Structure formats: structure tokens, C-alpha cells
């Protein structure tokens, strides 16, 4: 449970930083950093900086993913937390366009880039932190700790902005209120660092290290030997990213600017849906351990392509209750995708290349999924003035994810259990570790398994 808590806490704090920027992009950045006579143009420019945080993720995946397989999971996770936290805190200190002119948006883009690099290196390690401590046959549940981080972070970020918006006038919020949410990052990151620095390295990495099988060029090995798993993992993430961008980021713009409803009502809808996800995501992860993970994922991917045709007609009624129900329905579907996703992606790769492979899949998918989604939503709405093109775009991403899941494979627990035997205890259920999640001492090196189905199936 110590590993589960460390993964959940650190990822939540990093996603608070990422999500508070996302919400601010929809609500204030267009006015403060990209002033324009057309509100839609300002929002479009603000979402461009939102996309930078996704485009920079592959750099984090390449750099930190490689380090995670070479020097260990724990050290990398501490570094990513510091990077994201520092960038977010500094955003809260930036001058606006009215004060610094074009320098202000340039600095905003630079810090958003740094956020993306940190998050790009975070996800793969956070997933492995829990899944490599727990029973591999319950990986769906254990790995979901990292997946709960985004809705928790989103809940904290939108909650902070909603509270500040309620306590301050609109002028005060635009003047200084939004900064408070960013400056809080300093306190939150200090707590996250305290949790992570007290954690042990994962048993699987210790076993890989003891066997002498640490890769010297993991990025090259993934691209050379595990191309199909990489493509499958990338495509499996596209629809969840786009669905999340629609119903936690762009929905704020759609409800306030297209439907003309109050900002607070849009934030509340996202808050309610995100709150439910905290419980639904680990539930979905646990269900994927009991049922076939790929089938559950496929069913949710199909549902993600259908739901927009339910949500938008509900939203056009301008009923706050129906909009909340529509957002909740979308985030329930997202939970059914997101809960099993971490385990599904990690299971595509060999343990010795798992940090690199998972990080590359996560970050590259973000570029073609979540990075461009708000931009595409905004452009489509501006061009056509109707929700049908938006729904069609979501359907396209659902098709891509279905293809990825079909290309992927089910879990193979044999190799994980063989690496576990290198620790001298054999395959152990999650309950066999002590309650702090500490691993036993590593014995003398043993040869790594040579019959890896990960490598043979992916060449």
C-alpha cells in the first residue's frame, strides 16, 4: 500500500499542476496572455499553449523513460515531480501580456513545455511503481493508482479555481486570483517529495539489476524489437485522451461560450464527474483483472464513440442537470478505459524495457490525441457552428483505439513471475509483501529468462 499511496499522491500532484493550467487555458489565459477582439481566437491561442504540454511529453518519455530502465524508477519519479512543480509555481509568478507584451506568452509556452516534459516521464514510472510491487494477476487494480491521479488532480485544480471564483469578483480573479491556484503547487510538491523519497525501489527493477540485464539503449531496443506492442499501446490511448480533453477541458468553453451558461455551472459539472472517477477508475482496473482486460477496453472504446450523440443533444437543452449527467456519463466511459489502460500498456512490453516502452506509448499517443483535441474541437466549432463534426472526430479516435486494442495482446504473467523468483521468493501475491510494500533483499544475480514471449511476439 505504500507504493500505491506514493504513486497516487505524486501523480495527483503532478496532474493538479497540469490540470490547473488546462482549466486556466479555457477560462483566463486567452484574456490575459493572448488578448484579441475575438474571444474564440484568444481561446484558440490559449489552447495552443495547452497543446505544447502534450507535444513536449515525448521528450520526457525519451529521457526519463530511458533513465527509468537504467537507473531505476524511484530516482526518476522524484526528478519529474520537482520539474513539474517548479514550472507550475513559476507560471503563477508570470507577468501578463499587458505588463510584458509578447514576452509573457513566450514564457508561458516555455514553462508549459517544461510541465509536459515532466509529465511525460512521470506516467510510466508511476504505473510501474505500484504494478511491480503488487501481484501481477491484480495488475489492473494496482496500476490504476497512477490513473486515479488525473481525476484527483483535475478535481483539486477545478475545485481551487471554482473556490477562488466564488470568493472573488471576476476582476479580482483575473487580476490575482488565478495565480493562487498555481502558487499552491509549491506546498503540494513538497508533500509529494516527502512521500516519494521514503519509498524503496521496485522488486522487478531490483531483479533486472541483479540479473545484469539492464538495457544500455532501451529506446533503440523498443523501436527495433517491440514495434507492434508500441503501436498497439499508442493507439489504445488515443480515444481516452480525446474523450478526457472533451469532457474536462473543452466542455468548459462549449458550455460557457457556445451555450451561454455561467462558468460556475460548467466547472461544477466537471467536478462532479471527476469526483466519481476517483472511485470508478480503480473499480474498472479491478474488473479488468476479473474479466478479460482487452474485451472490457474494447467495449468502452465503442461506447466512447457513441456517447457524443447522447451528450450534445442533452447539452443543447441548456439544462444544468442534464449537462451534469452528460459529463458524468462520458467520464464513466472514460473510467472504463482509463482504469485498465495502465496495466494494458505495461503488459505490452518486457519488464526490462517496460518504463521506456510505456513512457513512449503514453507520450506519443498524447501528441496525436490529447494535445490537438481542444484545438480541433475549437476549430471545428468555429468553422461549422454545430456539434456533429465534434462527435465525428470522437468517433474517429474510437476507431483508432479499437484497432490498437485488437493489435495488442493479453497479459502474460510468466516472465514477471520469473523475474520475481530472482529475488528468492518466487511469485508472490500482493499480500506477501509487508504492509509498507518493502521488498526483500536481492540475492546474488541469476540469469534472466531467455524464452520471453514479449520479445518473440513483437518481432
N, C-alpha and C positions, 0 to 999 in steps of 0.2 A: 504493500500500500504506500510505502514511502516513495517509490518510483512513480506510482500512479499520481500521487499528490504533486510531486515535483514537476512532472510532465504537464499536468493540468494547470498548475499555478503559473509556471513560466510561459506556457503557450497563451494562456488567458491574458497575461500582462502584455505580451508582445502584440496580441490581437486587439487589445484595448488601444494600444498606440496606433495600429493600422486602421482600426475601425473609426477612431475619433477623427482621423484625417478624412476617411471616406464620407462620414456624415457632414463634416465641415465643408467638404467639396460641394455637396448638394445644397448646403444652407447658407454659407457665408463667403467662401473663398472667391466665388465669382464676382462678388461685390467689392471685396477688399483688395484682391490681388490682380484681378482681370476686369477692371471696370469697362463697361461698354453700354451703349444706348439700348442694346437688345439683351434682355435678361437671359434668353436662351443661348446666345453666343457666349456670354460670361460663364454660364454653367458648362457649356461645351469645353471651354478652355480650362476650367477648373477640373473637369473630368479627364482632361489630357494629362494633368499632373497626377491624378489618381492612377492613370494607366502606367505612368513611369514606375510606380511602386511594383507593378507586375513585370514590366519589361526588364527591370534590374534584378529580378529574382533569379534568373538563370546564372548570373554571375555568382550570387550567393550559393546556388546549388553546385556549381563547378568548384568553387573554392572551398566552401565549408563541407560539402559532401565528400570531397576527396579527403580532407583532413579528418572527418569523422571515421573513415575506414582505415586511416593511417595512424592517427594519434589517439583516437578514442572519442566516444560520444559525449562524455561529461565536459571535457575542456571546450569543445566546440559550442555546446549549448550555453555555457557561461559567456563566451565571446559574443554570440548572436544577441543575447539578452541585453548586454551593455550597448551594443551598436544601435539596436532599435530604440532603446530607452533614451540614449543621448540625442539621437536625431529628433525624436518627438519632443523632448524638452526644449530643444533649440528652436523648433517651429513656433512654440509658444512665445519665444522672445523676438521673433522677426518683426521688422517694420513693415508696414503695408505699402501698397503702391502709391498712396497719397503722400507718404513720407519719403520713400526711397526710389520711387519711379520703377523702371524696369529691373533694377537690382533686386527688388523684393520678390517678384515671381521667379527670378533666376535662382535665388537662394532657396525658395520653397521647393523648386524642382530638384535641386541638389540634395536637400535633406530627405525628400520623398524617395529619391534614388537610394540613399543610404538605408532608409527603412526597408525597402524592397530587398536589398542585399542581405540584411539580417534575417528577415522572414524567410528568404529563400534557403538559408542554411539551417533554419530552426526546425522546420516541419519534419524532415527525415529523422533527425536525432530525437525529437520528442516522441515520435512513433516508436522508435526502437527502444527508447528508454523504458517504456512500460512493457512492450511486447517481448523483449528479450529477458526481462525478469520473470514474466508470468508463464503459465502453462501454454505451450504453443497451440493446444487444442481449444484454448479460450482466447486466442489472439484477437478475435473480433472485439471482445469486450475490453481487454487490456489496452489495445491500441486506440480505442475510442477516446481515451483520456486526452490525447492531442487534438481530437476532433471536437471535443466539448469546448476547447479553448476559444475558437472563433465566436460562437454564440455568447459565451460568458463575456469575452472582450467586447463584443458588439453591444451586449446588454449594458455593461458598465459605461461604454462610451456614449451610447444614446441616452442612457439614464443621466449621466453627468450633464450632457448638453440640454436635455429636457428640464432638469432641475434648475440649471442656470438660466434657461429661457423663461422659466416660471417665476424666478426670483427677481429677474432684472427686466428693465424695459428693453424694447427692441434696440434702441440706440445704445444703451449700456452693454447689451450682449455683443453688438457689432464692434463697440469700442474696446472692451477689455474682457467681457465675459467668456468668450470662446477660448481665450488664452489660458484661463484657469484649468480647463479640461486637459490641455497639453502639458502644463506645468506639473500637474498631479503625477505625470509619468515618472518623475524623479523619485517620488516616495514609493510608488508601486514597484519600480525596478529594484530598488534597494531590498525590498522584501523578497522579491523573486531570486535575487542573487544569494541571499541568506539560505533559502531553501535548496538551491541547486549546488552550492558549494559543500553542503553536508551530505551529498549523495555519492554512493560508490559507482564505479564503472560497471557496465552491464556484464553478466556472466558470459554471454556469447562473444563479446569483443575480447574478454579475457581469454577465452578458449581459442579464438582465432590467433591472438597474440602468442599464446603458449605454443601453438602448433607451428609457428613460424610462417603462417600463410597470409600475413598482412600484405595486401597488394601494394606494389610500388607505383603503379599507374592505373588506378581504378577507373578513371574516366575513359581512358582508352580501352580498357577491358570491357566495360559496359557496352560501348559502341561497337566493339569488334565481335563480342561473343553473345550479347544479350539484347539484340536489336528488337526481336519480336516482343519480349516482355516489356521493353521500354516503350514501344509503340502502343501496346495494349494498355499499359499504365497511363500514358499520356491521354489517350482518347477517353479512357474511363473517367477522367476528371473533368472533361470539358463541360458537360451538362450541369453537374453540381455547381461549378464555378459561375456559370452564366445564370442559373436559377437563383443563386445566392446574391449575385450582383443586382438582379432584377428586384428581388423582394426584400432587400435590406438597404440598398443604395438608391437605385433609380426610382423605386416606388415613392421615395420622399419627394423627388422632383415631379413625378407624374401626378401625385395627389395634390400637391400644393400649386403647381403652375398650370397643369392641364385641367384639373378638376376644380381648382379654386378653393380648396378646403384649407382649414388652418394648419399651420406647421405642427402644432402640438398633437393634433389627431393623427397625422402621418407617423410621427415618432412613437406615439403610443401603440399603434398597430404593429410596428417593428419590434417594440419592446415586449409585447405580449407573445408574439411568435418566437422571439429569441429566448424568452424565459422558458417556454415549453421545450425548446430544443435541448436545453441542459439535461433534461430527463430522457427525451426521445432518442438522442444520439447514442448514449451507452446502451439503451434498450435495443436499438437496431443492431448495434455491434454484437450484443449477446444473442439476439435472434439469429444472426448470421453464423454463429458458432453451432447453433442447434439445427438450423436448416442449411441448405446449400447456399453458400455466400454469393455465388455468381447468379443464381436464379433470383434471389432477393434483389440484387443490384439491377438485374435486367428489368424486373417488374417495376421498380421505382423509376428507372430511366424512361420507360414507356409512359408512366404516369406524369413525368415531368413535361413531356411533350403535349399531353392532353390538358393539363391544368390551366394554362393561359386562356383557353377558350371558356373556362369557368370563371376565372378571376376578373377579367376585363369587363364582361357584362355586369358582374356584381359591382365593380368599382363605378361604372357609369351611372348607377342609381344614386351615387353620392351619399349613400347611407354609411355612416361611420361603422356601424355594427357589421354590415356586410363586407366592408373593406377589411376590417379586422379578421373576419372569418376567412376571407380570401387569402390574406397574407399567412394566416395560421395554416391553412391547407397546403400552401406552397412550401412552407418551412417544415411541415410534417413529411412531405415527399422528399424534401432535401435531406431530412434526417435519415430517412431510409436509404439514401445514397451515401450520405456522409459518414454514418456510423460504421458500416462495413468497409468504407473506402481505404482507410489506413492499412488494415490487415490485407485487403486485396492487393494493394500496390506493393506492400512489403513482400508478400508471398511470391511475387513475380521474379524476385532476384535471389541469388545466392547470398548466404549470410556474410561472406567476406566482401561482397560488393553492394550490400543492401543499403547502406547510408548513401552512397553515391547514386545508385540506381533510383532509389526512392526520391532523393532530392532533385535529380534531373527531371524525372517524370512530373513531379509536383510543380517545379518552376517553369518548365517548357509548356506544360498544359496551361499554366496561368497566363502566359503570353497570348495564346490563341483563344483563351476562354475569358477569364475574369478581367484581364487588362483592357480589352477592347469592348467588352459588353456595354458599359454605360455610354461609351462614345457611340456605338452602333445604335443603341436604344434612342439616344438623344437625336442622332442624325435621322433615323427612320421616322421618329415622331415629327421632327421639324419638316421633313420632306413630304410625308403623306398625311399627317394630321389625324391618323387613325391607329388603333391598337393592332389591327390584323397583321401588318408587317412585323411588329414586335413579336407576336405569337409565332409567326412563321420562322423567325430567327431562332426562337427557343426550340421549335420542332427540329430544325436542322441540327442543333447541338445535341439533342436527344438521340438522333440517328447516329451521330459520331460516337457517342458513349456506348450505345448498344453494340456497335461494331467493335469497339475496344474490349468490351467485356467478353464478347464471343472469341476474340483473338487470344484472350488471357487463359489462365489455367486455374484449376482448383489447388488448394493447399497441399503441399507435400511435407509432412512433418518429419520424415525420416532423417533428412540431413540436419535439421535443427536438433533432433534428439541425439544424433551422433556427436555434434559439437558439444552438447550438454554433457555427454559421457566423458569428454576430455577433462571436465572438472572433477571427475572421480566419483560422481554420484549417480550417473545415468539420468535418463529423462525424469524430471521431477515435476509434479503438478505445482500449481501456484502456491498451494498451502504448505509446501515443503520448505519454502524459504522462511526465514524468521520474519516476524511481523514488521521489521524495519526494511525488509527487502534486501538485506545484505547477502552477498554471495559468499560461498565458502572459498577458502584459499585455492589458488590454481596449482595443480601438481606439475610434475615435470612434463615437458612438451610431448605430445603424441602426434602421429601423422594425421593430416587432415583427410576426411573422406574423399575417396577417389571416384566414386560412382555417382557423383552429384547429378541428379535429374535436372537441376536448374540449368547447368551448363549444356547438357546433351539436348535438352528440349528447346533450347533457344538458339542453337547454332544453325 
